[in-house]
Amino acid sequence: MSPSSLGELLDRFEENFRARGELGASVSVWWRGEEVLSAGQGWCEKERSRRWTNATLVPVYSATKGPAAATLLMALDVRGLGPETPVREVWHGFPLLEATFGGLLSHQCGLAALDRRASLWNHAEVIAAIEAQVPAWRPGGGHGYHPRTFGAMLEEPLRRLTGRTLGDEWRDRIAAPLGLDFWIGLPETRWPRVARLYPGKAAAEDLQSGFYREFNAEGTLTRRAFSSPRGLHSVQEMNDPKAWAAGFPAMGGVGTASALAKFYQAAAGAIDSPLGDPVKRALATLRSSGDDRVLMQPTAFSCGCQLDPLDASGRKSRQLYGPSVHAFGHPGAGGSHAFGDPDSGVSFAYVMNQMELSVMPGPKSTGLVEALFS
């Protein structure tokens, strides 16, 4: 970490506004227990009625998954359970006898898409659909990203373990002790601080990629995974306070870049936190990798987080999370991105309101990561 790399990162952040259509955005970098960069600028809406600041809140879609997974892992850990615990030990109706929490959290259970119609807004309905689902593959048959069902598969065992919602556990056990302005279930008092999201547009070449070809074809696993449970399929719906308040663990988090980066500072072990060593190990340890049955490209997952996949020689095939093979985090739809690196002690987060149409982080955030480690 050097002043020059932080300066380059800030230059690229500002270049996003000049050349890449950025509207409002924040970036935060923590290093060895201190926030060494925090920048926010732009506007909360296209009408330019509210300036974007470091304290602006914004929905981050699947960047919620890392904090949500940590919440379940912590609830398991305090009861002497963990990634190797069979899911059915907690959730008796889970459809896979042999599944462990490690397999569930690393997208190996084949439950990414549901045959039975269920509404995202009706937890009991979603759980009934999951319990009735024939898995698309069994543990040991590979992995595939669970974009939406992942949330209910965290929420149900968490409720069985604690009698509380995952959002409440997150707030009381992790977020409040760390002072994190990140919410899985946003209180009404904070609604005025939320920026408005704007959808991205696809370039013609994007629509020809393997993921978008599958996503746009009727009946494919990819399309079904991103459409079940049903609800919250448009960005307009995510701008509704009802969505912010609902606390969906797979996609409903709302917060600041600083809070996300500090969470990963804790998860990477760079600051004291309520996260015990077993939880931190589970978030950082690779459990599945290879061709992703849903995202249609190589991916790698720990218990709830993503890592960069490695090639046959053990080198990274991409660097969404920087150069370290041990760095882990999670992106969110539209471009939000956050991770921690135990090797360097660095953690990073970027959030914005002008989305890109990309299933993985796009150039607005990857340029920042590249500068950070330059």
Secondary structure as a PSIPRED ss2 file (coil, helix, strand):
# PSIPRED VFORMAT (PSIPRED V4.0)

   1 M C   1.000  0.000  0.000
   2 S C   1.000  0.000  0.000
   3 P H   0.000  1.000  0.000
   4 S H   0.000  1.000  0.000
   5 S H   0.000  1.000  0.000
   6 L H   0.000  1.000  0.000
   7 G H   0.000  1.000  0.000
   8 E H   0.000  1.000  0.000
   9 L H   0.000  1.000  0.000
  10 L H   0.000  1.000  0.000
  11 D H   0.000  1.000  0.000
  12 R H   0.000  1.000  0.000
  13 F H   0.000  1.000  0.000
  14 E H   0.000  1.000  0.000
  15 E H   0.000  1.000  0.000
  16 N H   0.000  1.000  0.000
  17 F H   0.000  1.000  0.000
  18 R H   0.000  1.000  0.000
  19 A H   0.000  1.000  0.000
  20 R C   1.000  0.000  0.000
  21 G C   1.000  0.000  0.000
  22 E C   1.000  0.000  0.000
  23 L C   1.000  0.000  0.000
  24 G E   0.000  0.000  1.000
  25 A E   0.000  0.000  1.000
  26 S E   0.000  0.000  1.000
  27 V E   0.000  0.000  1.000
  28 S E   0.000  0.000  1.000
  29 V E   0.000  0.000  1.000
  30 W E   0.000  0.000  1.000
  31 W E   0.000  0.000  1.000
  32 R C   1.000  0.000  0.000
  33 G C   1.000  0.000  0.000
  34 E E   0.000  0.000  1.000
  35 E E   0.000  0.000  1.000
  36 V E   0.000  0.000  1.000
  37 L E   0.000  0.000  1.000
  38 S E   0.000  0.000  1.000
  39 A E   0.000  0.000  1.000
  40 G E   0.000  0.000  1.000
  41 Q E   0.000  0.000  1.000
  42 G E   0.000  0.000  1.000
  43 W E   0.000  0.000  1.000
  44 C C   1.000  0.000  0.000
  45 E C   1.000  0.000  0.000
  46 K C   1.000  0.000  0.000
  47 E C   1.000  0.000  0.000
  48 R C   1.000  0.000  0.000
  49 S C   1.000  0.000  0.000
  50 R C   1.000  0.000  0.000
  51 R E   0.000  0.000  1.000
  52 W C   1.000  0.000  0.000
  53 T C   1.000  0.000  0.000
  54 N C   1.000  0.000  0.000
  55 A C   1.000  0.000  0.000
  56 T C   1.000  0.000  0.000
  57 L E   0.000  0.000  1.000
  58 V E   0.000  0.000  1.000
  59 P E   0.000  0.000  1.000
  60 V C   1.000  0.000  0.000
  61 Y H   0.000  1.000  0.000
  62 S H   0.000  1.000  0.000
  63 A H   0.000  1.000  0.000
  64 T H   0.000  1.000  0.000
  65 K H   0.000  1.000  0.000
  66 G H   0.000  1.000  0.000
  67 P H   0.000  1.000  0.000
  68 A H   0.000  1.000  0.000
  69 A H   0.000  1.000  0.000
  70 A H   0.000  1.000  0.000
  71 T H   0.000  1.000  0.000
  72 L H   0.000  1.000  0.000
  73 L H   0.000  1.000  0.000
  74 M H   0.000  1.000  0.000
  75 A H   0.000  1.000  0.000
  76 L H   0.000  1.000  0.000
  77 D H   0.000  1.000  0.000
  78 V C   1.000  0.000  0.000
  79 R C   1.000  0.000  0.000
  80 G C   1.000  0.000  0.000
  81 L C   1.000  0.000  0.000
  82 G C   1.000  0.000  0.000
  83 P C   1.000  0.000  0.000
  84 E C   1.000  0.000  0.000
  85 T C   1.000  0.000  0.000
  86 P E   0.000  0.000  1.000
  87 V H   0.000  1.000  0.000
  88 R H   0.000  1.000  0.000
  89 E H   0.000  1.000  0.000
  90 V C   1.000  0.000  0.000
  91 W C   1.000  0.000  0.000
  92 H C   1.000  0.000  0.000
  93 G C   1.000  0.000  0.000
  94 F C   1.000  0.000  0.000
  95 P C   1.000  0.000  0.000
  96 L C   1.000  0.000  0.000
  97 L C   1.000  0.000  0.000
  98 E C   1.000  0.000  0.000
  99 A C   1.000  0.000  0.000
 100 T E   0.000  0.000  1.000
 101 F H   0.000  1.000  0.000
 102 G H   0.000  1.000  0.000
 103 G H   0.000  1.000  0.000
 104 L H   0.000  1.000  0.000
 105 L H   0.000  1.000  0.000
 106 S C   1.000  0.000  0.000
 107 H C   1.000  0.000  0.000
 108 Q C   1.000  0.000  0.000
 109 C C   1.000  0.000  0.000
 110 G C   1.000  0.000  0.000
 111 L C   1.000  0.000  0.000
 112 A C   1.000  0.000  0.000
 113 A C   1.000  0.000  0.000
 114 L C   1.000  0.000  0.000
 115 D C   1.000  0.000  0.000
 116 R C   1.000  0.000  0.000
 117 R C   1.000  0.000  0.000
 118 A C   1.000  0.000  0.000
 119 S E   0.000  0.000  1.000
 120 L C   1.000  0.000  0.000
 121 W C   1.000  0.000  0.000
 122 N C   1.000  0.000  0.000
 123 H H   0.000  1.000  0.000
 124 A H   0.000  1.000  0.000
 125 E H   0.000  1.000  0.000
 126 V H   0.000  1.000  0.000
 127 I H   0.000  1.000  0.000
 128 A H   0.000  1.000  0.000
 129 A H   0.000  1.000  0.000
 130 I H   0.000  1.000  0.000
 131 E H   0.000  1.000  0.000
 132 A H   0.000  1.000  0.000
 133 Q C   1.000  0.000  0.000
 134 V C   1.000  0.000  0.000
 135 P C   1.000  0.000  0.000
 136 A C   1.000  0.000  0.000
 137 W C   1.000  0.000  0.000
 138 R C   1.000  0.000  0.000
 139 P C   1.000  0.000  0.000
 140 G C   1.000  0.000  0.000
 141 G C   1.000  0.000  0.000
 142 G C   1.000  0.000  0.000
 143 H E   0.000  0.000  1.000
 144 G C   1.000  0.000  0.000
 145 Y C   1.000  0.000  0.000
 146 H C   1.000  0.000  0.000
 147 P C   1.000  0.000  0.000
 148 R C   1.000  0.000  0.000
 149 T H   0.000  1.000  0.000
 150 F H   0.000  1.000  0.000
 151 G H   0.000  1.000  0.000
 152 A H   0.000  1.000  0.000
 153 M H   0.000  1.000  0.000
 154 L H   0.000  1.000  0.000
 155 E H   0.000  1.000  0.000
 156 E H   0.000  1.000  0.000
 157 P H   0.000  1.000  0.000
 158 L H   0.000  1.000  0.000
 159 R H   0.000  1.000  0.000
 160 R H   0.000  1.000  0.000
 161 L H   0.000  1.000  0.000
 162 T H   0.000  1.000  0.000
 163 G C   1.000  0.000  0.000
 164 R C   1.000  0.000  0.000
 165 T C   1.000  0.000  0.000
 166 L H   0.000  1.000  0.000
 167 G H   0.000  1.000  0.000
 168 D H   0.000  1.000  0.000
 169 E H   0.000  1.000  0.000
 170 W H   0.000  1.000  0.000
 171 R H   0.000  1.000  0.000
 172 D H   0.000  1.000  0.000
 173 R H   0.000  1.000  0.000
 174 I H   0.000  1.000  0.000
 175 A H   0.000  1.000  0.000
 176 A H   0.000  1.000  0.000
 177 P H   0.000  1.000  0.000
 178 L H   0.000  1.000  0.000
 179 G C   1.000  0.000  0.000
 180 L C   1.000  0.000  0.000
 181 D C   1.000  0.000  0.000
 182 F E   0.000  0.000  1.000
 183 W E   0.000  0.000  1.000
 184 I C   1.000  0.000  0.000
 185 G C   1.000  0.000  0.000
 186 L C   1.000  0.000  0.000
 187 P C   1.000  0.000  0.000
 188 E H   0.000  1.000  0.000
 189 T H   0.000  1.000  0.000
 190 R H   0.000  1.000  0.000
 191 W H   0.000  1.000  0.000
 192 P H   0.000  1.000  0.000
 193 R H   0.000  1.000  0.000
 194 V E   0.000  0.000  1.000
 195 A C   1.000  0.000  0.000
 196 R C   1.000  0.000  0.000
 197 L C   1.000  0.000  0.000
 198 Y E   0.000  0.000  1.000
 199 P C   1.000  0.000  0.000
 200 G C   1.000  0.000  0.000
 201 K C   1.000  0.000  0.000
 202 A C   1.000  0.000  0.000
 203 A C   1.000  0.000  0.000
 204 A C   1.000  0.000  0.000
 205 E C   1.000  0.000  0.000
 206 D H   0.000  1.000  0.000
 207 L H   0.000  1.000  0.000
 208 Q H   0.000  1.000  0.000
 209 S C   1.000  0.000  0.000
 210 G H   0.000  1.000  0.000
 211 F H   0.000  1.000  0.000
 212 Y H   0.000  1.000  0.000
 213 R H   0.000  1.000  0.000
 214 E H   0.000  1.000  0.000
 215 F H   0.000  1.000  0.000
 216 N C   1.000  0.000  0.000
 217 A C   1.000  0.000  0.000
 218 E C   1.000  0.000  0.000
 219 G C   1.000  0.000  0.000
 220 T C   1.000  0.000  0.000
 221 L H   0.000  1.000  0.000
 222 T H   0.000  1.000  0.000
 223 R H   0.000  1.000  0.000
 224 R H   0.000  1.000  0.000
 225 A H   0.000  1.000  0.000
 226 F C   1.000  0.000  0.000
 227 S C   1.000  0.000  0.000
 228 S C   1.000  0.000  0.000
 229 P C   1.000  0.000  0.000
 230 R E   0.000  0.000  1.000
 231 G C   1.000  0.000  0.000
 232 L C   1.000  0.000  0.000
 233 H C   1.000  0.000  0.000
 234 S C   1.000  0.000  0.000
 235 V H   0.000  1.000  0.000
 236 Q H   0.000  1.000  0.000
 237 E H   0.000  1.000  0.000
 238 M H   0.000  1.000  0.000
 239 N C   1.000  0.000  0.000
 240 D C   1.000  0.000  0.000
 241 P H   0.000  1.000  0.000
 242 K H   0.000  1.000  0.000
 243 A H   0.000  1.000  0.000
 244 W H   0.000  1.000  0.000
 245 A H   0.000  1.000  0.000
 246 A H   0.000  1.000  0.000
 247 G C   1.000  0.000  0.000
 248 F C   1.000  0.000  0.000
 249 P C   1.000  0.000  0.000
 250 A C   1.000  0.000  0.000
 251 M C   1.000  0.000  0.000
 252 G C   1.000  0.000  0.000
 253 G C   1.000  0.000  0.000
 254 V E   0.000  0.000  1.000
 255 G E   0.000  0.000  1.000
 256 T C   1.000  0.000  0.000
 257 A H   0.000  1.000  0.000
 258 S H   0.000  1.000  0.000
 259 A H   0.000  1.000  0.000
 260 L H   0.000  1.000  0.000
 261 A H   0.000  1.000  0.000
 262 K H   0.000  1.000  0.000
 263 F H   0.000  1.000  0.000
 264 Y H   0.000  1.000  0.000
 265 Q H   0.000  1.000  0.000
 266 A H   0.000  1.000  0.000
 267 A H   0.000  1.000  0.000
 268 A C   1.000  0.000  0.000
 269 G C   1.000  0.000  0.000
 270 A C   1.000  0.000  0.000
 271 I C   1.000  0.000  0.000
 272 D C   1.000  0.000  0.000
 273 S C   1.000  0.000  0.000
 274 P C   1.000  0.000  0.000
 275 L C   1.000  0.000  0.000
 276 G C   1.000  0.000  0.000
 277 D H   0.000  1.000  0.000
 278 P H   0.000  1.000  0.000
 279 V H   0.000  1.000  0.000
 280 K H   0.000  1.000  0.000
 281 R H   0.000  1.000  0.000
 282 A H   0.000  1.000  0.000
 283 L H   0.000  1.000  0.000
 284 A H   0.000  1.000  0.000
 285 T C   1.000  0.000  0.000
 286 L C   1.000  0.000  0.000
 287 R C   1.000  0.000  0.000
 288 S E   0.000  0.000  1.000
 289 S E   0.000  0.000  1.000
 290 G E   0.000  0.000  1.000
 291 D E   0.000  0.000  1.000
 292 D E   0.000  0.000  1.000
 293 R C   1.000  0.000  0.000
 294 V C   1.000  0.000  0.000
 295 L C   1.000  0.000  0.000
 296 M C   1.000  0.000  0.000
 297 Q C   1.000  0.000  0.000
 298 P E   0.000  0.000  1.000
 299 T E   0.000  0.000  1.000
 300 A E   0.000  0.000  1.000
 301 F E   0.000  0.000  1.000
 302 S C   1.000  0.000  0.000
 303 C C   1.000  0.000  0.000
 304 G C   1.000  0.000  0.000
 305 C C   1.000  0.000  0.000
 306 Q E   0.000  0.000  1.000
 307 L E   0.000  0.000  1.000
 308 D C   1.000  0.000  0.000
 309 P C   1.000  0.000  0.000
 310 L E   0.000  0.000  1.000
 311 D C   1.000  0.000  0.000
 312 A C   1.000  0.000  0.000
 313 S C   1.000  0.000  0.000
 314 G C   1.000  0.000  0.000
 315 R C   1.000  0.000  0.000
 316 K E   0.000  0.000  1.000
 317 S C   1.000  0.000  0.000
 318 R C   1.000  0.000  0.000
 319 Q C   1.000  0.000  0.000
 320 L C   1.000  0.000  0.000
 321 Y C   1.000  0.000  0.000
 322 G C   1.000  0.000  0.000
 323 P C   1.000  0.000  0.000
 324 S C   1.000  0.000  0.000
 325 V C   1.000  0.000  0.000
 326 H C   1.000  0.000  0.000
 327 A C   1.000  0.000  0.000
 328 F E   0.000  0.000  1.000
 329 G E   0.000  0.000  1.000
 330 H E   0.000  0.000  1.000
 331 P E   0.000  0.000  1.000
 332 G C   1.000  0.000  0.000
 333 A C   1.000  0.000  0.000
 334 G C   1.000  0.000  0.000
 335 G C   1.000  0.000  0.000
 336 S C   1.000  0.000  0.000
 337 H E   0.000  0.000  1.000
 338 A E   0.000  0.000  1.000
 339 F E   0.000  0.000  1.000
 340 G E   0.000  0.000  1.000
 341 D E   0.000  0.000  1.000
 342 P C   1.000  0.000  0.000
 343 D C   1.000  0.000  0.000
 344 S C   1.000  0.000  0.000
 345 G C   1.000  0.000  0.000
 346 V E   0.000  0.000  1.000
 347 S E   0.000  0.000  1.000
 348 F E   0.000  0.000  1.000
 349 A E   0.000  0.000  1.000
 350 Y E   0.000  0.000  1.000
 351 V E   0.000  0.000  1.000
 352 M E   0.000  0.000  1.000
 353 N C   1.000  0.000  0.000
 354 Q E   0.000  0.000  1.000
 355 M C   1.000  0.000  0.000
 356 E C   1.000  0.000  0.000
 357 L C   1.000  0.000  0.000
 358 S C   1.000  0.000  0.000
 359 V C   1.000  0.000  0.000
 360 M C   1.000  0.000  0.000
 361 P C   1.000  0.000  0.000
 362 G C   1.000  0.000  0.000
 363 P H   0.000  1.000  0.000
 364 K H   0.000  1.000  0.000
 365 S H   0.000  1.000  0.000
 366 T H   0.000  1.000  0.000
 367 G H   0.000  1.000  0.000
 368 L H   0.000  1.000  0.000
 369 V H   0.000  1.000  0.000
 370 E H   0.000  1.000  0.000
 371 A H   0.000  1.000  0.000
 372 L H   0.000  1.000  0.000
 373 F C   1.000  0.000  0.000
 374 S C   1.000  0.000  0.000
